[in-house]
């Protein structure tokens, strides 16, 4: 029978290889001759011009974006119009940060509001979600029945 000791056994392992950090230059990892510039590289970190553009667009077109979102939504989902409009403004902000020029701001914003509404319904269908008004007792009872049937 072997004798067990409480002394730890030293295991020698070879050292792990050194992996270069992605920003480090090494002979085996050449850097590209024409690296693509960062999308915000032209703007740097000073985005005051873009902020002013977005502010001007918002003052001119905010009611139109909300109206377009309301028209793109189903009547039962009209309370989502502000969220859809916010998505359209966020997309506009990202486009302006990338340096894209908006030739027709009204058309672009209306298109973004409609597409945000379509994206909302597409994602809801994938998630199989259903809007429920929790103040409506019949809707709550139906939801409870669906949950009970699934369990």
Residue, then its C-alpha position, 0 to 999 in steps of 0.5 A: x500500500x502506497x504511503x500518502x503524503x500531504x506535501x504538494x507535488x511540483x509539476x513542471x509545465x512549459x511556459x505559455x507562448x507569448x501572444x502579441x496584443x493586436x496593436x503590437x507590431x511584430x515581424x510575423x504579423x505585418x500591418x496592412x499598407x493601407x489600413x482603413x480609417x476609423x469611421x469617426x476618424x474624420x470627426x475625431x472626438x469633437x462631434x459638435x458639428x454633428x450635434x448641431x446638424x442633428x439638433x437642426x434636423x430634430x427641430x425641423x422634423x421631429x413632429x413629422x417623424x412621430x406622425x410617420x411612426x404612428x401611421x406605420x404602427x397598428x392602431x393597438x400599438x400607437x403608444x410605441x410611436x415615441x420609441x419608434x421615432x427614437x430608433x429613427x433618430x438614433x439611426x440618423x445620429x449614427x449615419x451623421x457620425x459616419x459622415x454620410x450626407x443626407x440629401x433629403x432629410x425628410x425622406x430619410x427620416x420618414x424611411x427610417x421611421x417606417x423601417x423601425x416600425x417594420x423591424x419592431x414587428x419583425x422582431x416581435x414575430x421572432x420573439x413571439x411576443x404579444x402586447x398586453x394591456x394589463x389594465x384590461x382584465x380580459x387580456x390578463x385572463x387570456x395571458x394567464x390562460x396562455x401561460x398556464x397552457x404552456x406550463 
